[in-house]
Amino acid sequence: MNLAHLLHRIASFEPERPAILHGAALHATHGTWALRSARIAARLRAAGLDPGERVVLFMRNHPRYLELLLGIWWAGLVAVPVNSKLHPRELQWIAGNARARWAFVDRHCLPDPAALTGLDAVIDVDGASLDAWIEDEIATSPVVERDGGETAWLFYTSGTTGRPKGVMITHRNLLTMGLAYFTDIDPVDRADAIAYGAPMSHGAGLYAIPHLMVGARHVVPASGGFDAAELFALGAEVGPLSMFAAPTIVNRLVDHAQKHAVTQVEAGRAFKTVVYGGAPMYAADIARAIEVMGQRFVQIYGQGESPMTGTALGRHHLADTTHPHHAERTASVGVAQTPVRIRVADAEGRALPPGEVGEVLIRGDSVMAGYWDNPEATAAAIRDGWLWTGDMGALDADGFLTLKDRSKDLVISGGSNIYPREVEEVLLTAPGVREVAVVGAPDPEWGEVVVAFVVAQPGVELDAATLDAFCLERIARFKRPKRYQLVASLPKNNYGKVLKTALREHLADVS
């Protein structure tokens, strides 16, 4: 199964259906999209690229993105989508590690395409050569057959603890993810529209697949990224949007809605479904989002190693406020998605009973084939068919998974395990607190102590004594922070994840 067959199928019987919009303007029908992707595939094959070879995409969200991605797959090649905000040196390392032959780049991200060396060709996506490819009446070929177990998408991890690893995501992995979207996330209608406010090189781009399956529309904002006002306006113009968003983006949507007094009804005209994930979404934040914008949110938990497929917390779970465990469920990441099994295990891989904290393991057809050129890392991550995620969590008796932290973020103070997220959840409910990140700092007496970095809401002055009293009323004394760092902002990566490594480094520098 080659994912390009999905486009060929839709284009065969509904070629005139609108497919890709740039802003509100039509960029391509499904028929045009398929023809352009087939021509791109023909050019790549004519240049000597054989099935399985790698092609880099280093672009902002762009109306050509999906045409190139499907063209790469049409030719039986492997797409290497790279975060457009990376430094050119980081791009160079990824291209070299992947042994990529070609790259398509956006001059906004790489002003001098010649700076990317060691490839056969580096193509400017806004240049005349790509336009000529797409318009030339070159002879095209059928979609190259893949068996489903071959790599489609080589995804490089963020590399916060060293060089990034290339996750080999197969056609079968992505087909599984796409089908799970319908059963566990949201039914998609052919009249729906998915908007790409988050990077198409990551989770947002993966969600093109379920929408391609039914022939829905794909909306690339004219800005090429996230702008809350733009997305609200687009939704009102082209129909309610679905989108994937990191929690920081959700919070910015809600901030915009509050600032402009957007009602739930008006929010519903702009957005059908907002899938959130990729970083912790605190219970207080999702409660505010639902209060302001209504029940249009779904949470997913997954990793690049099991793309977008792990657990899901549906809107029906969030809406069931009369359930006796509603508060706990809201703070969870939901239940196992249909095609996978989830368990929580100890260090030896033994399943733990409900309520006990261990490492989260995932098994199913969404789990990666392994890490590119890294058999040692693959063997450490996949054992007896289970993906060891590195995330710590606990399952309740009903199968709801609550994440605690990454295993490396666990704080051990005086022999007691402290999960930073539990402390963060409490501090986020304190008056005047906007953001929180909790880490451990070395301590000669306790081994580690808890340190909270706290960002105040605009116009609010916080003090450590008040925050400490608030914590003492709500969590065990040994869990409360020993130090409070009041800061203007938290360091984050390009996807809104707080860089706790940077916070720990900061503490080491000032100690």
C-alpha positions as CSV (number, residue, x, y, z in Angstrom):
1,M,0.0,0.0,0.0
2,N,1.4,3.3,-1.1
3,L,-0.3,6.3,0.5
4,A,-0.3,8.0,-2.9
5,H,-3.0,5.6,-3.9
6,L,-5.3,7.6,-1.6
7,L,-4.9,10.7,-3.8
8,H,-5.1,8.7,-7.1
9,R,-8.4,7.1,-5.8
10,I,-10.1,10.4,-5.0
11,A,-8.9,12.1,-8.1
12,S,-10.1,9.2,-10.3
13,F,-13.8,9.6,-9.4
14,E,-14.0,13.2,-8.1
15,P,-11.3,15.2,-9.9
16,E,-13.2,18.5,-9.7
17,R,-13.6,18.4,-5.9
18,P,-11.8,21.3,-4.2
19,A,-8.7,20.0,-2.5
20,I,-6.0,22.6,-1.5
21,L,-6.8,26.2,-0.5
22,H,-4.3,28.9,0.0
23,G,-6.1,31.1,2.4
24,A,-9.6,31.1,1.0
25,A,-8.5,30.8,-2.6
26,L,-8.6,27.5,-4.5
27,H,-5.1,26.3,-5.2
28,A,-5.9,22.8,-6.6
29,T,-8.7,20.4,-7.1
30,H,-8.1,16.7,-6.3
31,G,-7.5,16.1,-10.0
32,T,-5.1,18.9,-10.4
33,W,-3.3,17.8,-7.2
34,A,-2.9,14.3,-8.5
35,L,-1.6,15.5,-11.9
36,R,0.9,17.8,-10.3
37,S,2.1,15.1,-7.9
38,A,2.4,12.6,-10.7
39,R,4.5,15.0,-12.7
40,I,6.8,15.7,-9.7
41,A,7.2,11.9,-9.3
42,A,8.0,11.6,-13.0
43,R,10.8,14.2,-12.7
44,L,12.2,12.6,-9.6
45,R,12.3,9.2,-11.3
46,A,13.8,10.6,-14.5
47,A,16.6,12.2,-12.4
48,G,17.6,8.7,-11.3
49,L,16.1,8.5,-7.8
50,D,15.1,4.9,-7.1
51,P,12.3,3.8,-4.7
52,G,13.4,4.1,-1.1
53,E,15.7,7.0,-1.6
54,R,15.2,10.1,0.6
55,V,14.0,13.6,-0.4
56,V,14.1,16.5,2.1
57,L,11.3,19.1,2.5
58,F,12.5,22.2,4.3
59,M,9.6,24.6,4.0
60,R,7.1,26.7,5.9
61,N,3.5,25.6,5.5
62,H,3.0,26.1,1.8
63,P,0.4,25.2,-0.8
64,R,3.0,23.1,-2.7
65,Y,3.8,21.1,0.4
66,L,1.1,18.4,-0.1
67,E,1.8,18.3,-3.9
68,L,5.5,17.6,-3.2
69,L,4.8,15.1,-0.4
70,L,2.4,13.0,-2.5
71,G,4.7,13.3,-5.5
72,I,7.6,11.9,-3.4
73,W,5.4,9.0,-2.3
74,W,4.0,8.5,-5.9
75,A,7.6,7.9,-6.9
76,G,8.1,5.3,-4.1
77,L,10.5,7.7,-2.3
78,V,10.9,8.6,1.3
79,A,9.9,12.1,2.5
80,V,12.1,13.8,5.1
81,P,10.1,16.7,6.4
82,V,12.3,19.0,8.4
83,N,11.2,21.7,10.9
84,S,11.4,24.9,9.0
85,K,12.8,26.8,12.0
86,L,15.9,24.8,12.3
87,H,19.3,26.4,11.7
88,P,20.9,25.6,8.3
89,R,23.6,23.6,10.1
90,E,21.0,21.4,11.7
91,L,19.3,21.0,8.3
92,Q,22.7,20.0,6.8
93,W,23.2,17.4,9.5
94,I,19.8,15.8,9.0
95,A,20.2,15.8,5.2
96,G,23.6,14.1,5.5
97,N,22.4,11.6,8.1
98,A,19.4,10.6,5.9
99,R,21.7,10.4,2.9
100,A,19.2,12.5,1.0
101,R,19.6,12.9,-2.7
102,W,17.3,15.9,-3.3
103,A,15.7,18.7,-1.3
104,F,12.9,21.2,-1.8
105,V,13.4,24.4,0.2
106,D,11.6,27.6,0.8
107,R,13.8,30.7,0.4
108,H,12.1,32.2,3.5
109,C,13.7,29.3,5.5
110,L,16.9,29.0,3.5
111,P,17.7,32.2,1.6
112,D,20.6,30.6,-0.2
113,P,19.7,27.1,-1.4
114,A,23.3,26.6,-2.4
115,A,24.2,26.6,1.3
116,L,22.7,23.1,1.5
117,T,25.5,20.9,0.2
118,G,26.2,17.3,-0.7
119,L,22.9,16.7,-2.6
120,D,22.2,16.2,-6.2
121,A,19.7,19.0,-6.4
122,V,18.2,21.7,-4.1
123,I,15.0,23.1,-5.6
124,D,13.4,26.5,-4.6
125,V,9.7,25.7,-4.2
126,D,8.8,29.2,-5.4
127,G,11.2,29.2,-8.3
128,A,10.5,28.8,-12.0
129,S,11.9,25.3,-12.3
130,L,9.2,23.7,-10.0
131,D,6.5,25.7,-11.8
132,A,7.7,24.3,-15.1
133,W,7.7,20.8,-13.8
134,I,4.2,21.1,-12.7
135,E,2.9,22.6,-15.9
136,D,4.9,20.5,-18.4
137,E,3.0,17.7,-20.0
138,I,5.5,15.1,-19.1
139,A,4.6,11.5,-19.4
140,T,3.6,10.2,-16.0
141,S,3.6,6.7,-14.5
142,P,1.3,4.8,-12.1
143,V,1.9,5.0,-8.4
144,V,5.0,3.0,-7.5
145,E,3.9,0.0,-5.4
146,R,5.0,-0.3,-1.8
147,D,4.3,-3.2,0.5
148,G,3.1,-1.1,3.4
149,G,6.1,-1.9,5.6
150,E,8.5,0.4,3.7
151,T,9.3,3.8,5.1
152,A,7.2,6.7,3.9
153,W,8.2,9.5,6.3
154,L,11.6,9.8,8.0
155,F,10.9,12.0,11.0
156,Y,13.8,13.5,13.0
157,T,13.2,13.9,16.7
158,S,13.8,17.2,18.4
159,G,17.2,16.2,19.7
160,T,16.9,18.0,23.1
161,T,19.3,15.4,24.6
162,G,21.7,15.0,21.7
163,R,21.6,14.4,18.0
164,P,18.1,13.8,16.7
165,K,17.2,10.3,15.7
166,G,15.4,9.5,12.4
167,V,12.1,7.7,13.1
168,M,11.2,5.4,10.2
169,I,7.4,5.7,9.8
170,T,6.0,3.3,7.3
171,H,3.0,3.5,4.9
172,R,1.2,1.0,7.2
173,N,1.9,3.2,10.2
174,L,0.4,6.2,8.6
175,L,-2.6,4.3,7.2
176,T,-3.3,2.9,10.6
177,M,-3.1,6.4,12.1
178,G,-5.5,7.7,9.4
179,L,-8.1,5.1,10.0
180,A,-7.8,5.6,13.8
181,Y,-8.7,9.2,13.3
182,F,-12.2,8.3,12.2
183,T,-12.9,5.9,15.1
184,D,-11.1,7.7,18.0
185,I,-10.8,11.4,17.1
186,D,-13.5,12.7,14.8
187,P,-15.6,11.6,11.9
188,V,-14.6,13.5,8.8
189,D,-17.1,14.6,6.2
190,R,-16.0,15.3,2.6
191,A,-17.2,18.9,3.1
192,D,-14.7,19.4,6.1
193,A,-11.6,21.5,5.9
194,I,-8.4,20.9,7.8
195,A,-6.2,23.9,8.5
196,Y,-2.5,23.9,8.9
197,G,-1.7,26.4,11.6
198,A,1.0,24.1,13.1
199,P,4.0,22.9,11.1
200,M,3.1,20.5,8.3
201,S,6.5,18.8,8.9
202,H,5.1,17.3,12.1
203,G,1.7,16.2,13.4
204,A,-0.4,18.7,11.6
205,G,0.9,17.4,8.3
206,L,0.2,13.8,9.2
207,Y,-3.5,14.6,9.7
208,A,-3.7,15.4,6.0
209,I,-4.0,11.6,5.5
210,P,-7.5,11.0,7.1
211,H,-8.8,14.1,5.3
212,L,-7.3,12.9,2.0
213,M,-9.1,9.5,2.5
214,V,-12.5,11.2,2.2
215,G,-11.7,14.0,-0.2
216,A,-11.9,16.8,2.3
217,R,-10.3,20.2,1.8
218,H,-6.8,21.3,3.0
219,V,-6.4,24.9,4.0
220,V,-2.9,26.4,4.1
221,P,-3.1,29.9,5.8
222,A,-1.8,32.7,3.7
223,S,0.6,33.6,6.6
224,G,2.2,30.1,6.3
225,G,1.7,29.6,10.1
226,F,-0.3,30.3,13.1
227,D,-2.3,33.5,13.5
228,A,-5.4,33.3,15.7
229,A,-7.2,36.1,14.0
230,E,-6.5,34.7,10.5
231,L,-7.7,31.3,11.5
232,F,-11.0,32.6,13.0
233,A,-11.6,34.6,9.9
234,L,-10.7,31.7,7.6
235,G,-13.1,29.4,9.4
236,A,-15.9,31.8,9.1
237,E,-15.3,32.2,5.4
238,V,-14.6,28.6,4.2
239,G,-16.5,26.6,6.8
240,P,-15.5,25.4,10.3
241,L,-12.0,24.2,10.4
242,S,-10.4,21.2,12.0
243,M,-6.8,21.5,13.1
244,F,-4.0,20.0,15.2
245,A,-2.6,22.3,17.8
246,A,0.0,22.2,20.6
247,P,-1.4,23.4,23.9
248,T,0.3,26.8,23.5
249,I,-1.6,27.3,20.3
250,V,-4.9,26.3,21.9
251,N,-4.3,28.9,24.7
252,R,-3.6,31.6,22.1
253,L,-6.9,30.7,20.3
254,V,-8.7,31.0,23.6
255,D,-7.0,34.2,24.4
256,H,-8.1,35.7,21.1
257,A,-11.7,34.5,21.6
258,Q,-11.8,36.1,25.1
259,K,-10.2,39.3,24.0
260,H,-12.7,39.7,21.2
261,A,-15.7,38.4,23.1
262,V,-16.2,35.5,20.7
263,T,-19.2,33.5,21.7
264,Q,-19.3,29.7,21.7
265,V,-21.7,29.8,18.7
266,E,-19.3,32.1,16.8
267,A,-16.4,29.8,17.7
268,G,-18.4,26.9,16.4
269,R,-18.7,28.6,13.0
270,A,-14.9,29.0,12.8
271,F,-13.8,25.6,14.3
272,K,-15.2,22.1,14.1
273,T,-12.5,20.2,15.9
274,V,-9.3,21.2,17.6
275,V,-7.1,18.2,18.3
276,Y,-4.5,19.1,21.0
277,G,-1.4,17.2,22.0
278,G,2.4,17.2,21.7
279,A,2.9,18.7,25.2
280,P,1.1,18.7,28.5
281,M,-2.3,20.3,28.5
282,Y,-3.2,21.2,32.0
283,A,-6.7,20.6,33.4
284,A,-7.2,24.3,34.1
285,D,-6.3,25.3,30.5
286,I,-8.7,22.8,28.9
287,A,-11.5,23.8,31.2
288,R,-11.0,27.4,30.2
289,A,-10.9,26.5,26.5
290,I,-14.2,24.6,26.7
291,E,-15.8,27.4,28.7
292,V,-14.8,30.0,26.1
293,M,-15.1,28.0,22.8
294,G,-17.4,25.1,23.6
295,Q,-17.0,21.3,23.2
296,R,-14.8,21.1,20.1
297,F,-11.6,19.7,21.7
298,V,-10.1,16.3,21.5
299,Q,-6.8,15.3,23.1
300,I,-4.4,12.8,21.7
301,Y,-1.2,11.3,23.1
302,G,1.3,9.7,20.8
303,Q,4.9,10.1,19.8
304,G,6.9,10.3,16.5
305,E,7.6,6.7,17.2
306,S,3.8,5.9,17.1
307,P,2.6,8.9,15.2
308,M,-0.5,10.6,16.6
309,T,-1.6,7.1,17.8
310,G,-1.6,6.2,21.5
311,T,-4.5,7.4,23.5
312,A,-7.4,9.8,22.9
313,L,-9.6,11.8,25.2
314,G,-12.7,12.5,23.2
315,R,-15.1,15.4,23.5
316,H,-17.7,13.0,24.9
317,H,-15.3,12.3,27.8
318,L,-14.7,16.0,28.4
319,A,-18.4,16.8,28.2
320,D,-19.5,14.1,30.7
321,T,-19.3,16.5,33.7
322,T,-21.6,14.3,35.8
323,H,-19.2,11.4,35.8
324,P,-17.8,10.8,39.3
325,H,-14.2,10.8,37.9
326,H,-14.7,13.6,35.5
327,A,-11.9,15.7,37.0
328,E,-9.4,12.9,36.9
329,R,-10.4,12.1,33.3
330,T,-10.0,15.7,32.2
331,A,-6.4,15.6,33.6
332,S,-5.7,12.3,31.7
333,V,-4.8,11.7,28.1
334,G,-7.7,9.3,27.6
335,V,-8.0,5.6,26.6
336,A,-6.1,3.5,24.1
337,Q,-6.9,4.3,20.5
338,T,-8.5,1.4,18.6
339,P,-5.5,0.0,16.8
340,V,-3.1,-0.1,19.7
341,R,-2.6,-1.6,23.2
342,I,-1.4,0.5,26.1
343,R,0.2,-0.8,29.3
344,V,2.2,0.6,32.1
345,A,5.2,-1.5,33.1
346,D,8.0,-1.6,35.6
347,A,11.7,-1.7,34.5
348,E,11.5,-5.4,33.7
349,G,8.4,-4.9,31.5
350,R,5.9,-6.4,33.9
351,A,2.5,-4.8,33.8
352,L,1.6,-2.8,36.8
353,P,-1.8,-2.7,38.5
354,P,-4.2,0.3,38.1
355,G,-2.9,3.4,39.9
356,E,0.7,2.4,40.0
357,V,3.2,4.6,38.1
358,G,5.5,3.1,35.5
359,E,6.7,3.5,31.9
360,V,4.1,3.8,29.2
361,L,4.3,1.1,26.5
362,I,2.5,1.0,23.2
363,R,2.0,-1.9,20.8
364,G,0.2,-2.0,17.4
365,D,0.5,-1.3,13.7
366,S,1.2,2.4,14.3
367,V,4.6,1.7,15.9
368,M,7.6,2.7,13.9
369,A,9.8,0.3,12.0
370,G,12.8,1.6,14.0
371,Y,15.4,4.3,14.0
372,W,17.3,5.1,10.8
373,D,20.8,3.6,10.9
374,N,20.6,3.2,14.6
375,P,20.0,-0.5,15.6
376,E,21.1,0.1,19.2
377,A,18.5,2.8,19.8
378,T,15.9,0.6,18.0
379,A,16.6,-2.3,20.3
380,A,16.4,-0.1,23.4
381,A,13.0,1.4,22.3
382,I,11.2,-1.7,20.9
383,R,11.3,-4.8,23.1
384,D,9.2,-7.9,22.5
385,G,7.0,-5.8,20.1
386,W,6.4,-3.0,22.7
387,L,7.5,0.6,22.2
388,W,9.0,1.9,25.4
389,T,8.0,5.6,25.3
390,G,10.1,7.0,28.1
391,D,6.9,8.6,29.5
392,M,5.8,7.8,33.0
393,G,2.1,7.3,33.7
394,A,-0.6,5.3,35.4
395,L,-3.7,3.6,34.2
396,D,-6.9,3.7,36.2
397,A,-9.4,0.8,36.4
398,D,-11.3,2.1,33.4
399,G,-8.2,2.3,31.1
400,F,-7.7,6.1,31.3
401,L,-4.0,7.0,31.2
402,T,-2.6,9.8,33.2
403,L,0.8,11.0,32.3
404,K,3.2,12.0,35.1
405,D,6.3,13.0,33.2
406,R,9.1,11.9,31.0
407,S,11.2,9.4,33.0
408,K,14.1,11.8,32.9
409,D,12.0,14.6,34.5
410,L,11.2,12.6,37.6
411,V,12.5,14.3,40.7
412,I,13.8,12.1,43.5
413,S,14.0,14.1,46.8
414,G,14.9,12.4,50.0
415,G,14.1,9.0,48.4
416,S,10.6,10.1,47.4
417,N,9.4,10.2,43.8
418,I,7.9,13.6,42.8
419,Y,6.3,14.1,39.4
420,P,6.7,17.7,38.3
421,R,3.4,17.7,36.4
422,E,1.4,17.1,39.6
423,V,3.0,20.2,41.1
424,E,2.5,22.2,37.9
425,E,-1.2,21.3,37.9
426,V,-1.6,22.7,41.4
427,L,0.3,25.9,40.7
428,L,-1.6,26.6,37.5
429,T,-4.7,27.0,39.6
430,A,-3.1,29.7,41.8
431,P,-4.5,33.2,41.3
432,G,-2.4,35.2,38.9
433,V,-0.3,32.3,37.5
434,R,-0.1,32.1,33.7
435,E,2.6,29.4,33.1
436,V,4.6,27.0,35.3
437,A,7.5,24.5,34.8
438,V,8.8,22.4,37.6
439,V,12.3,20.7,37.5
440,G,14.6,19.1,40.0
441,A,17.9,20.8,41.1
442,P,20.8,19.0,42.7
443,D,20.9,19.3,46.5
444,P,23.6,17.9,48.9
445,E,21.1,17.0,51.6
446,W,18.1,15.8,49.7
447,G,19.7,14.6,46.4
448,E,17.3,16.8,44.5
449,V,14.9,19.6,45.4
450,V,11.8,20.8,43.5
451,V,12.2,24.2,41.8
452,A,9.2,26.0,40.2
453,F,9.6,28.5,37.4
454,V,6.5,30.7,37.4
455,V,5.2,33.2,34.9
456,A,2.6,35.7,36.1
457,Q,-0.4,36.8,34.2
458,P,-0.1,40.3,32.7
459,G,-0.2,43.0,35.3
460,V,0.0,40.6,38.3
461,E,2.8,40.5,40.9
462,L,3.5,37.2,42.5
463,D,5.5,36.3,45.5
464,A,7.0,33.0,46.6
465,A,5.5,33.0,50.1
466,T,1.9,33.2,48.7
467,L,2.6,30.5,46.1
468,D,4.1,28.3,48.8
469,A,1.1,28.7,51.1
470,F,-1.1,27.8,48.1
471,C,0.8,24.6,47.5
472,L,0.9,23.6,51.2
473,E,-2.9,23.7,51.2
474,R,-3.2,21.3,48.3
475,I,-0.3,18.8,48.0
476,A,2.0,16.9,50.4
477,R,4.7,19.1,52.0
478,F,7.5,17.0,50.5
479,K,6.2,17.7,47.0
480,R,6.0,21.4,47.3
481,P,8.7,23.5,45.6
482,K,11.7,24.4,47.8
483,R,12.4,27.4,45.5
484,Y,10.3,29.6,43.3
485,Q,11.8,31.4,40.3
486,L,9.5,34.2,39.1
487,V,10.3,34.7,35.4
488,A,9.0,36.7,32.5
489,S,8.8,33.6,30.1
490,L,9.7,30.0,29.8
491,P,12.1,28.7,27.2
492,K,10.3,26.7,24.5
493,N,11.1,24.9,21.3
494,N,9.3,25.6,18.0
495,Y,6.3,23.4,18.9
496,G,5.6,25.0,22.3
497,K,7.2,22.4,24.5
498,V,9.0,23.9,27.5
499,L,12.7,23.1,27.4
500,K,13.2,21.8,30.9
501,T,16.8,20.9,29.9
502,A,17.4,24.7,29.5
503,L,15.9,25.3,32.9
504,R,18.1,22.7,34.6
505,E,21.1,24.2,32.9
506,H,20.2,27.6,34.1
507,L,20.0,26.3,37.7
508,A,23.4,24.7,37.3
509,D,24.9,28.0,36.0
510,V,23.6,30.0,39.0
511,S,24.4,27.5,41.7
